[in-house]
């Protein structure tokens, strides 16, 4: 047997099959055990989970974030642009804001409403019914367009490079398996799968990291690291891809990631994703009935601290292996490593670096990661639809009925994701598409949630105007970018045909006068959009009715609640938090 084979052999396939059967059994056993303990269906448990331990919460947050866009996109970006994208991954410190600042506010509203909340619930209570409904609509649309279809698409690419499967077989197979898993597993299934796949994924990825460095360094990890960094410094016309900030206008990466504004732009997107997105926040809201506030907040906070540690890892699990792949591709004499497409970086590393048998074990973790990430999106969509649309319209139904509706909603999301995939594939660069969508959605979310929590003077109508206005401006920017290819298709003499306007032609001069709107760097535009929305909300607050006493009370801590917050943390929480922040700071210092 060739233990160093660069292909999947029978041993790898056998290990993969046996491992996946074992994972299915473990998840099924956990679900059955949980249902027996509940003595029947429970929509709250199905959608949110029931007070999982802090370490499971931490792994679930981490697993919900890790998807095929990391296995394909992050590793591919590492191979192409080095650590430039690390700003979006080195955000363990950002997750701490969820646990320390936002969870207490969410828990306060849970107490007042008497039920576990969704993010639209919060906006409905703090602002207006329309504000929460708009958030649900925006979130559901975003999940279909940027989460489900993208994860399936990149999953198909990964399986094609790693296992040799046809792209559509891998993509549709991933969606079908995940849909079945989510429909019958619910949040308990997602949580259980997360706790299984996280250690496998971490160990497997670090095997790729260290064995890749050893291969590059002729058996020495330190020599491999030096070779990788030397190669990175020579790339991009000598400007290098070994640093996170690109401040020289001559740097090829400056146009995409200009100077230090990249950090602010990444923070806006990270703040939205980690602190206000249903997909992530849902992991910390599950609780045992009758449990006191201090225990709930302690478990949630410690879960976010654990997730903060985990979140430091993806740069070493995916991005740096991509950089190793780029270095190996420039030194094919080392082990014959050839990489024609940077999106293939991680899959090729697994195939070329790991020994037989280990490939199969590591792939189990990757398959589970894809399913867990996609299942988390499906589950969040089911939660938003059931809690924010169906339950208010159909009150008094049985818990089993609400669970069934959540499952139907999941199937609908699956079908919509499949229908969107061919359209998405025709829109150009996947990573640019994702970044553009996120930068246009995040500012409105950040402004509305932050001002809604920390200001008692922001009025209900201001929140509604901020969310809707910010979304509309963002979508106009998106549409004009699609029409003009971010202005690249225009010259002084060009004209542009706009679909849907009866063939009318808009002369290029018209577009030239407003090129700042779509040609401004996406990160710069994101920052100014946030400023615009905040100013809009403040101005609207001067001319619209003040929030009611109930709305102000929703963000006002009583003395008893303050006591619960203080009782929920101790010295280990503080030390863990400081360590997460310190590790992130060290990474920035090294790759500055």
Buried (B, 14 or more C-beta within 10 A) or exposed (E): EEEEBBEBBEBBBEBBEEBBEEBEEBBBEBBEEBBEEBEEBBBBBBBBBBBBBBBBBBBBBBBBBBBBBBBBBBBBBBBBBBBBBBBBBBBBBBBBBBBBEBBBBBBBBBBEBEEBBBBBBBBBBBBBBBBBBBBBBBBBEBBBBBBBBBBBBBBBBBBBBBBEBEBEEBBBBBBEBBBBBBBEBBBBBBBBBBBBBBEBBBBBBBBBBBBBBBBBBEEEBEBBBBBBBEBBBBBBEEBBBBBBBBEEEEBBBBEBBBBEBBBBBBBBBBBBBBBBBBBBBBBBBBBEEEEEBBBBBBBBBBBBBBBBBBBBBBBBBBBBBBBBBBBBBBEEEBEEBEBEEBBBBBBBBBBBBBBBBBBBBBBBBBBBBBBBBBBBBBBBBBBBBBBBBBBEEEEEEEBEBBBBBBBBBBBBBBEBBBEBBEEBEEEEEBBBBBBBBBBBBBBBBBBBBBBBBEBBEBBBBBBBBBBBBBBEBBBEBBEBBBBBEBBEEBEEEEEBEEEEEEEEEEEBEEBBEEBEBBBBBBBBBBBEBBEBBBEBBBEBBEEBEEBEEEBEBBBEBEEEBEEBBEBBBEEEBEEBBEBBBEBBEEBBEEBE
